[in-house]
Amino acid sequence: MTEPLRLGIAGLGTVGTGVVKIVRQKAALLEARGGRPITISAVCARNRGKDRGVPVDSYQWEDDPVALAQRDDVDVFIELVGGSDGPAKAATEAALRCGKDVVSANKALLAHHGQALAEAAEQNGVVLRFEAAVAGGIPVVKTLTEGLAGNDVQRIMGVMNGTCNYILTRMESANLTYDQAFAEADSLGFLEADPELDVGGIDAGHKLSLLASIAFGTQVDFDAVELEGIGLVSIEDIQQAADMGYKVKLLGVCQMTGRGLEQRMSPCLVPASSPLGQLDGGTNMVVIEGDQVGQIVMRGAGAGEGPTASAVMGDVLDVARGTRVTTFGQPSGNLKKPKPAKTATPAPYYLRLRLQDKPGALAKVAAVLGEAGVSINRMRQRSHEQDTAPVLIVTHKTTRAALDNALAAMVGTGVVEGEPVALRIEQV
């Protein structure tokens, strides 16, 4: 009889519980597809007595994930603890040192320490896989490292945080303010313990940096991701975008340019008729453009017990079959340190300003834009609100640098109230 592949699972939250359920309920299917039995030797979690809806008392228990990673009866260490440092990092490093394959759903850990962990995996002759860390149930990591390995990737775009997509689509469909949609998402349990990880674009930025590394053969560089959250997006922006035939999405884009690697995660306007524009609710979508295949669109559940546990088990079955793929698709020593590039690709922008209701205010704004080389395509002034007047501007194609110069100069005009909102209009 073929020896079983023995798992050690650190973390029995939503995803860990889902993995246990799959192993228990689909044992025959997993063995048939993996070529050997898949079993669980030991588990680790904060609360031993918690009712998780699935029995775990038949497994050995460890209170310390590092001890779990070092057990002789564990072949694959599954890290579902979370966090970029602390126990998750220590246990993953321990597992690699002990010659154990590692499967992780921890995007923060990989985004901050991916290069060092990839090197450790190769030095110890094991694999480190992280399909579940990016876009939940969408097999985008496997697609890039294997299915599209014969392509030069030109660009990756995506909606990679379901919570933000839920908030933005609820603002439009139910005419909710940002605060109302945020509160609704929170009541449904969609937000992280630190909501800024979601609405600030950090969670999605982690995922984008991992995809960029695979796509462009670079070391992970999360610190170079330009991050902008959705907190300044108003119902007015949502409505104006709809009037122009666009939807507002927290969009991640990475591409290699002559200036270097662009990585940005920011709210953008995308055509309502595009696949990204039609993406509603908590769903994720990743769009990959390759020189051989053209455009590939992948859509699916970006989080949750079933989808994320499914991604974990996909990696586990690869290990069971003996499939050995380097962490980022090629040897870690080949990964180049990227040259970060600020967004340089020209695009039109949507601007929302609040101007003081005084003669010449609009002329001053137009002059500042002109001096920065930013050309106005169309402009609309809304009804006055007390002593200010909302103004909406759509520019012709310009660079973000030129626009930032104009926005900075507007402060000196003395006619702009509050912080202007600038959203890139992305052609997808």
ChimeraX attribute file (.defattr): number of C-alpha atoms within 10 A of each C-alpha:
attribute: neighborCount
match mode: 1-to-1
recipient: residues
	/A:1	5
	/A:2	8
	/A:3	9
	/A:4	15
	/A:5	23
	/A:6	19
	/A:7	24
	/A:8	28
	/A:9	29
	/A:10	30
	/A:11	21
	/A:12	23
	/A:13	15
	/A:14	15
	/A:15	24
	/A:16	25
	/A:17	20
	/A:18	24
	/A:19	24
	/A:20	19
	/A:21	19
	/A:22	16
	/A:23	19
	/A:24	16
	/A:25	11
	/A:26	11
	/A:27	15
	/A:28	14
	/A:29	14
	/A:30	22
	/A:31	19
	/A:32	10
	/A:33	13
	/A:34	19
	/A:35	17
	/A:36	19
	/A:37	20
	/A:38	24
	/A:39	19
	/A:40	23
	/A:41	21
	/A:42	23
	/A:43	28
	/A:44	26
	/A:45	20
	/A:46	15
	/A:47	10
	/A:48	15
	/A:49	9
	/A:50	9
	/A:51	9
	/A:52	14
	/A:53	9
	/A:54	11
	/A:55	12
	/A:56	19
	/A:57	11
	/A:58	10
	/A:59	14
	/A:60	14
	/A:61	19
	/A:62	20
	/A:63	14
	/A:64	15
	/A:65	28
	/A:66	20
	/A:67	14
	/A:68	26
	/A:69	36
	/A:70	21
	/A:71	17
	/A:72	11
	/A:73	16
	/A:74	22
	/A:75	24
	/A:76	27
	/A:77	30
	/A:78	32
	/A:79	28
	/A:80	24
	/A:81	25
	/A:82	18
	/A:83	14
	/A:84	16
	/A:85	13
	/A:86	11
	/A:87	17
	/A:88	22
	/A:89	22
	/A:90	13
	/A:91	24
	/A:92	28
	/A:93	19
	/A:94	19
	/A:95	29
	/A:96	27
	/A:97	18
	/A:98	16
	/A:99	20
	/A:100	25
	/A:101	26
	/A:102	26
	/A:103	28
	/A:104	25
	/A:105	25
	/A:106	23
	/A:107	26
	/A:108	22
	/A:109	21
	/A:110	27
	/A:111	25
	/A:112	19
	/A:113	18
	/A:114	22
	/A:115	21
	/A:116	14
	/A:117	21
	/A:118	23
	/A:119	18
	/A:120	19
	/A:121	25
	/A:122	18
	/A:123	12
	/A:124	15
	/A:125	14
	/A:126	24
	/A:127	24
	/A:128	30
	/A:129	27
	/A:130	24
	/A:131	27
	/A:132	30
	/A:133	27
	/A:134	29
	/A:135	31
	/A:136	28
	/A:137	25
	/A:138	24
	/A:139	20
	/A:140	23
	/A:141	24
	/A:142	19
	/A:143	14
	/A:144	20
	/A:145	19
	/A:146	12
	/A:147	11
	/A:148	18
	/A:149	16
	/A:150	13
	/A:151	15
	/A:152	14
	/A:153	23
	/A:154	17
	/A:155	20
	/A:156	21
	/A:157	23
	/A:158	24
	/A:159	27
	/A:160	29
	/A:161	30
	/A:162	25
	/A:163	25
	/A:164	31
	/A:165	24
	/A:166	21
	/A:167	28
	/A:168	29
	/A:169	23
	/A:170	21
	/A:171	23
	/A:172	19
	/A:173	10
	/A:174	9
	/A:175	15
	/A:176	18
	/A:177	19
	/A:178	19
	/A:179	13
	/A:180	14
	/A:181	21
	/A:182	23
	/A:183	14
	/A:184	17
	/A:185	18
	/A:186	16
	/A:187	10
	/A:188	8
	/A:189	11
	/A:190	20
	/A:191	20
	/A:192	13
	/A:193	10
	/A:194	9
	/A:195	16
	/A:196	15
	/A:197	17
	/A:198	21
	/A:199	23
	/A:200	20
	/A:201	27
	/A:202	22
	/A:203	21
	/A:204	30
	/A:205	32
	/A:206	27
	/A:207	22
	/A:208	31
	/A:209	29
	/A:210	26
	/A:211	24
	/A:212	26
	/A:213	26
	/A:214	21
	/A:215	27
	/A:216	20
	/A:217	19
	/A:218	23
	/A:219	25
	/A:220	27
	/A:221	24
	/A:222	23
	/A:223	14
	/A:224	18
	/A:225	23
	/A:226	20
	/A:227	18
	/A:228	18
	/A:229	19
	/A:230	22
	/A:231	15
	/A:232	14
	/A:233	19
	/A:234	18
	/A:235	16
	/A:236	14
	/A:237	21
	/A:238	22
	/A:239	17
	/A:240	17
	/A:241	20
	/A:242	16
	/A:243	10
	/A:244	11
	/A:245	14
	/A:246	22
	/A:247	27
	/A:248	28
	/A:249	27
	/A:250	25
	/A:251	29
	/A:252	28
	/A:253	24
	/A:254	24
	/A:255	21
	/A:256	19
	/A:257	16
	/A:258	8
	/A:259	12
	/A:260	15
	/A:261	23
	/A:262	24
	/A:263	27
	/A:264	25
	/A:265	28
	/A:266	21
	/A:267	27
	/A:268	22
	/A:269	28
	/A:270	24
	/A:271	20
	/A:272	17
	/A:273	13
	/A:274	13
	/A:275	16
	/A:276	24
	/A:277	17
	/A:278	14
	/A:279	21
	/A:280	17
	/A:281	16
	/A:282	22
	/A:283	21
	/A:284	26
	/A:285	24
	/A:286	24
	/A:287	21
	/A:288	22
	/A:289	18
	/A:290	20
	/A:291	13
	/A:292	11
	/A:293	13
	/A:294	11
	/A:295	14
	/A:296	12
	/A:297	13
	/A:298	16
	/A:299	20
	/A:300	17
	/A:301	18
	/A:302	23
	/A:303	25
	/A:304	15
	/A:305	17
	/A:306	19
	/A:307	19
	/A:308	27
	/A:309	24
	/A:310	22
	/A:311	28
	/A:312	28
	/A:313	21
	/A:314	22
	/A:315	23
	/A:316	25
	/A:317	19
	/A:318	15
	/A:319	23
	/A:320	23
	/A:321	13
	/A:322	11
	/A:323	12
	/A:324	15
	/A:325	18
	/A:326	18
	/A:327	25
	/A:328	28
	/A:329	18
	/A:330	15
	/A:331	14
	/A:332	22
	/A:333	11
	/A:334	10
	/A:335	18
	/A:336	13
	/A:337	12
	/A:338	18
	/A:339	15
	/A:340	18
	/A:341	19
	/A:342	18
	/A:343	21
	/A:344	16
	/A:345	12
	/A:346	15
	/A:347	16
	/A:348	22
	/A:349	25
	/A:350	22
	/A:351	19
	/A:352	23
	/A:353	22
	/A:354	22
	/A:355	22
	/A:356	20
	/A:357	17
	/A:358	11
	/A:359	9
	/A:360	11
	/A:361	16
	/A:362	17
	/A:363	10
	/A:364	16
	/A:365	20
	/A:366	17
	/A:367	14
	/A:368	19
	/A:369	22
	/A:370	13
	/A:371	13
	/A:372	17
	/A:373	15
	/A:374	23
	/A:375	17
	/A:376	16
	/A:377	13
	/A:378	11
	/A:379	13
	/A:380	11
	/A:381	15
	/A:382	10
	/A:383	10
	/A:384	14
	/A:385	11
	/A:386	8
	/A:387	10
	/A:388	17
	/A:389	21
	/A:390	18
	/A:391	18
	/A:392	18
	/A:393	18
	/A:394	20
	/A:395	20
	/A:396	16
	/A:397	17
	/A:398	19
	/A:399	19
	/A:400	20
	/A:401	14
	/A:402	16
	/A:403	20
	/A:404	14
	/A:405	16
	/A:406	21
	/A:407	22
	/A:408	12
	/A:409	16
	/A:410	20
	/A:411	15
	/A:412	10
	/A:413	12
	/A:414	12
	/A:415	21
	/A:416	23
	/A:417	15
	/A:418	10
	/A:419	12
	/A:420	18
	/A:421	17
	/A:422	21
	/A:423	20
	/A:424	24
	/A:425	22
	/A:426	17
	/A:427	11
	/A:428	13
